[in-house]
Amino acid sequence: MTLDQTGASTDVLRRNGRSFHWAGQLLSGDQMASAASLYSLCRRIDDLADEAVTPSQRVYAGEQLHALNEALAHGAPPAEPQKPVYEQASDLLGGYPVAMEALQELIATVQQDLNPVHMTDHAELLQYCYGVAGTVGVMMSCLLGAEPRARALPHAIDLGIAMQMTNIARDVLEDAELGRVYLPAKGAAGHLHPGALVRGDVSSRHNAWLGVRELLSHAETYYASGWQGLWYLPARPRIAIAVAARLYREIGRQILRRGEAAYWQRRSMVGPLRKIQVSLAAVVRLALIPSPDKASGHDALLHRDLSTYPGANQRNKCTAAERDQRAERGYGS
């Protein structure tokens, strides 16, 4: 990756992922460059769906996402305009087969957002959260050198799922404006119509608030599992991901503190002073994490509603290509 590409990716992260950019300052230069590149890659893919407004734009976006996924599956560059995305993915993740599988799952899941979204139950929501965010945990684990990977991946997936649940809880109104309702109909929110949420229907918004509270409660379980997996990361990434996790979790806690009326007035954000407080507390709390040899392991029940995910049956040992790539980036083997 060139200096210009690194700078562009970092700018995308700084503008659109403030919590991640803040935590990323704790990474080494090479680690930060890899994390920023992954963020910008996922952002480019996500934007294909989010920026498709008209029916013809959705059809075109679907074709582009399908072409990109086919190219990744067969290792052959697609035609423009997705060739640069393919090249970025290959350069960043080409040495990690499990990460490339995860990226393909992410693309396939993002395609769902091209149609109106109505989640039926928590199992469907969990699969979606894995597809768009648990997969990012897989890819980031590879880039940051988590070992042994087979034990690290389930926890990394859970942290991604927790963060996505927080995203959904925060962005109910914004998603409704795009015709999407991620709060499960077979949950506290019940069946919601996006138009009613946008119009400000009192009953619909109250039910959505009940769903937000329920979802944030579910997220706590996945944050706890993600936190347990931090020991599998090298020291600097461990601290950075701990800070990112706590900052994202704080968004949900702030939503609950502000309450239902304030929730609909503006998007919840963690201010500068609180960001410093949460970051320092995260670093201190790291000392309380049990080491892997004392931990009880991953709770398989957290993934009972997931289909087989990349790396579930992978050996702990890295491939030669992965070891070479990691050594070049200074992550060790």
Residue pairs with C-beta under 8 A, 6 or more apart in sequence:
1 9
1 33
1 37
1 91
1 92
5 37
5 88
6 33
6 36
6 37
8 40
9 33
9 36
9 37
9 39
9 40
10 21
10 32
10 33
10 36
12 36
12 39
12 40
12 43
13 20
13 21
13 24
13 35
13 36
13 39
13 40
14 21
16 39
16 43
17 39
19 244
19 247
19 248
19 251
19 270
19 275
20 35
20 39
20 244
21 36
22 243
22 244
22 247
22 275
22 279
23 240
23 241
23 243
23 244
23 247
23 279
24 32
24 35
24 36
24 240
24 244
25 32
25 240
26 236
26 239
26 240
26 243
27 35
27 236
27 237
27 240
28 236
28 330
30 329
30 330
30 331
31 143
31 144
31 236
31 237
31 240
31 329
31 331
34 92
34 143
34 144
34 329
35 140
35 143
35 144
37 88
37 92
38 92
38 93
38 136
38 139
38 140
38 143
40 88
41 85
41 88
41 89
41 92
41 103
42 106
42 136
44 85
44 88
45 65
45 68
45 85
45 106
45 107
45 110
46 110
46 132
48 61
48 64
48 65
48 110
49 61
49 65
49 110
49 111
49 113
49 114
50 113
50 178
51 57
51 61
52 58
52 60
52 61
52 114
58 114
58 115
61 114
62 111
62 114
64 81
64 82
65 107
65 110
65 111
65 114
66 111
67 78
67 79
67 82
68 78
68 82
68 85
68 86
68 107
69 104
69 107
69 108
70 78
71 77
71 78
71 82
71 86
72 86
72 89
72 100
72 103
72 104
72 107
73 104
77 83
77 86
77 87
78 86
89 100
89 103
92 143
93 99
93 100
93 103
93 139
93 142
93 143
94 100
94 321
95 319
95 321
95 322
95 324
95 325
96 139
96 142
96 143
96 322
96 325
97 319
98 138
98 142
98 149
98 153
98 310
98 311
98 314
99 138
99 139
99 142
99 143
99 310
101 310
101 311
102 135
102 136
102 138
102 139
102 309
102 310
102 311
103 135
103 139
105 130
105 131
105 135
105 309
105 310
106 131
106 132
106 135
106 136
108 131
109 128
109 131
109 132
109 135
110 131
110 132
112 128
112 131
113 178
113 180
116 179
116 180
116 194
117 175
117 179
117 180
117 181
117 182
118 181
118 185
118 191
119 125
119 128
119 181
119 182
119 183
119 184
119 185
120 184
120 185
120 186
121 184
121 185
121 186
121 187
122 184
122 186
122 187
122 218
122 305
123 305
124 184
125 168
125 182
125 183
125 184
126 161
126 305
126 306
127 305
127 306
127 307
128 164
128 182
129 160
129 161
129 164
129 165
129 168
130 157
130 160
130 161
130 306
130 309
132 164
133 160
133 161
133 163
133 164
133 167
134 156
134 157
134 158
134 160
134 161
134 164
134 309
135 157
135 160
135 310
136 160
137 153
137 156
137 157
137 158
137 159
137 160
137 161
137 226
138 153
138 156
138 157
138 160
138 309
138 310
138 311
140 156
140 241
141 149
141 152
141 153
141 156
141 232
141 233
142 149
142 322
144 233
144 234
144 237
144 241
144 331
145 233
145 234
145 237
145 326
145 331
145 332
146 152
146 153
146 156
146 229
146 232
146 233
146 237
147 232
147 316
148 232
148 316
149 232
149 311
149 314
149 316
149 318
150 311
150 314
150 315
150 316
151 229
151 232
151 292
151 297
151 298
151 316
152 229
152 232
152 233
153 309
153 310
153 311
153 312
153 314
154 225
154 229
154 298
154 302
154 303
154 312
155 225
155 226
155 228
155 229
155 230
155 232
155 298
156 226
156 229
157 303
157 309
158 222
158 223
158 225
158 226
158 229
158 298
158 302
159 222
159 223
159 225
159 226
159 227
159 229
159 241
159 245
160 226
161 219
161 222
162 219
162 220
162 222
162 223
162 225
162 226
162 245
162 248
162 249
163 245
163 248
165 215
165 216
165 218
165 219
165 222
165 252
166 216
166 219
166 248
166 249
166 251
166 252
168 175
168 182
168 183
168 215
169 212
169 215
169 216
169 219
169 252
169 255
170 251
170 252
170 255
170 267
170 268
171 267
172 181
172 182
172 183
172 197
172 208
172 211
172 212
173 197
173 198
173 264
174 267
175 181
175 182
175 194
176 192
176 194
176 195
176 197
176 198
177 194
177 198
178 194
179 194
180 194
181 192
181 193
181 194
181 197
183 189
183 192
183 208
183 211
183 212
183 215
184 211
185 191
185 192
187 211
187 214
187 215
188 207
188 210
188 211
188 213
188 214
189 207
189 208
189 210
189 211
189 212
189 214
190 207
190 211
192 204
192 207
192 208
192 211
193 204
196 204
197 204
197 205
197 208
200 264
205 264
206 260
209 260
209 263
212 255
212 263
213 256
216 252
216 255
216 256
219 249
219 252
220 249
221 302
222 302
223 245
223 249
225 298
225 299
225 302
226 245
227 242
227 245
227 289
228 289
228 290
228 295
228 298
229 298
230 238
230 241
230 242
230 245
230 286
230 289
231 238
231 289
231 290
231 291
231 292
231 295
232 292
233 241
234 331
234 332
238 286
239 282
239 283
239 286
242 282
242 283
242 285
242 286
243 278
243 279
243 282
243 283
245 282
246 278
246 279
246 281
246 282
246 285
247 270
247 275
247 278
247 279
247 282
250 270
250 274
250 278
251 268
251 269
251 270
254 268
254 269
254 270
254 274
255 263
255 268
258 268
270 278
303 309
318 326
318 333
323 333
326 332
326 333
327 333
